[in-house]
Amino acid sequence: MTARVLVVDDLEPNVKLLEAKLRAEYFDVLGAYSGEEAIKLAVAEQPDIILLDVMMPGMDGFETCRRLKEAPETMHIPVVMVTALDQQADRVSGLEAGADDFLTKPVEDLALFARVRSLTRLKMMTDELRARHATGQGLGVVDNIDVETNGSESRLLIIDDNEDQSERLKKSLGTDQLVSIELDPEVALNRARSGDFDMIVVNMSLEAMDPLRLCSSIRSFEETRLTPILAVVRQGDTRKLVRALDIGVNDYISRPVDKNELTARVSTQLRRMRYVDQLRSSFQASLEMAVTDQLTGLYNRRYLASHLSAMFDRAYWTERPLSVMIIDIDHFKKINDTHGHDAGDKVIKEFAESISRSLRGIDLACRYGGEEFLVAMPDTDMAFASVVAERLRAEIESTKFIVNSGRDEISVTVSIGIGSTENGPNEDAPQKLIKRADEALYEAKNGGRNRVIKSAA
C-alpha cells in the first residue's frame, strides 16, 4: 500500500533521512521544516499521514498537532509524533494533543512502516465517507459532524485470560467507561460479535488462544469490522506488534501500562469511531433524503423509477401478478385556497400515514406528484388490490382532518385507479402498467370522484 506522507522536522538531515527510508518503501513524501509550513502543506496537499517532530523553534510539535486536529480541513489526517523525547509525560502530552501515536527515536523501521500503513488504511476508509458527506452538505441535506461525547459512557470489552492483569487494566480505565472483562477468548468472540461494545482491548500475551488469530476473527465479523481494537503488548515485542497492525488492530499500548497514556489512547480511538459513525449515519441520511419525500416520508418518483422495474421483472419471472394503484385527493386545490397551504400539507401528511397503515411490508408507496400517490403491490391480483383500495377510500371518506390548530375540520375524498399485470399483453412494461392505472384514475375523476376504478385488460 502506498501513501502520501508529510515529514515535519526543523532539521533538514532528519527530513531527508526519513524521506529516503519512506521512498524506499514506495511512499510519496513531502517535507516541511516548521509547524507553520506543515499546517499550510497539510491543508493544501491533504497527505495521508503526518510524521511530526516535537522539538521545533517557534511552534512546537504539540501546538502544531493541536491546530491540525482543530481544523476541519486536517482533523481527519493521522499524526504520528517521531521525536527524541522519551519521557512518559511527553508521550501523554502528544496523545492528548491529538496525535495518533508517539514514537521515540531511534524508531525501528519495521515498526514505523507498519504504523504508517495501518493509519493510512484507517484514513482511506474514511475518505470516501468524507467525500459523500461533503456532497450531502453541499446539497443541504446533512449537518456538520460533532464528535463530542455529550457525557455518554462508552462500552469497552477487555479480553485477557489473566484475571489480575485484566482487573488492573479495568481499574486504570477509571469510571468514565463501562468496562466488561472476558477471560475466555472463545466466549469473548461471541460477546464481541453482539456489537454491544464501542472498543475491544486485547492482551497480546493470551495463552488460551493465539491473540493474532483472535484479532483477525474480530476483524472478519461484519458486526465488528469497524470496532476499534487496542492491543496490549510486551515492551519490545516488535514482531507481534507489526503483525497486529497489519491484521487491522487500530492502536497499541506497551506494558507496564501507564494510566494516562491508556486514557489518551482510548479517547483517541473512541473519538475517531464517533467521527466515522457520524459520517456513515450522514451518508445514510443523505441517501434516504435523496429517495424519500420530505413532507410525507414516503418514497419519491426517483426511487419509484428504479424499484418498480425490479418489482415488474420479478412479477414476470415468477408469473405472479403485480398491481399498481394511483390515488388522487379530490378537489385538493380548493383545500389550499380555502384553508391555506399549511393545512393542505397537513392533509397530505396525514393521508400518507393512512396509506402506510393500509399496506403490507412488501408493498411500495410513494408520493407520485403534489396530491397524487402511487402504490405498487407485488403478488397481488386486481381483485385483492380493489379490496385494499376500497377500504382506503372508505377510511379517508369517514376521516375528519383537523387543521389550523383545531379551528377547521376538513372532509376529504380520494379517487383511485388500479392497473395489474395479470391480464396484460406479453410486451407489458412498468410505464404501460402505470398508464393503465392512470387512465383508470382519469375515469374515476370523470365519473364523479370518490370511487375506485379498475383498468381494462
Secondary structure, 3 states (H helix, E strand, C coil): CCCEEEEECCCHHHHHHHHHHHHHCCCEEEEECCHHHHHHHHHHHCCCEEEECCCCCCCCHHHHHHHHHHCCCCCCCCEEEEECCCCHHHHHHHHHCCCCEEEECCCCHHHHHHHHHHHHHHHHHHHHHHHHHHHHHHCCCCCCCCCCCCCCCEEEEEECCCHHHHHHHHHHHCCCEEEEEECCHHHHHHHHHCCCCCEEEEECCCCCCCHHHHHHHHHHCHHHCCCCEEEEEECCCHHHHHHHHHHCCCEEEEECCCHHHHHHHHHHHHHHHHHHHHHHHHHHHHHHHHHECCCCCCECHHHHHHHHHHHHHHHHHHCCCEEEEEEEECCHHHHHHHHCHHHHHHHHHHHHHHHHHHCCCCCEEEECCCCEEEEEEECCCHHHHHHHHHHHHHHHHHCEEEECCCCEEEECCEEEEEEECCCCCCCCCHHHHHHHHHHHHHHHHHCCCCCEEECCC
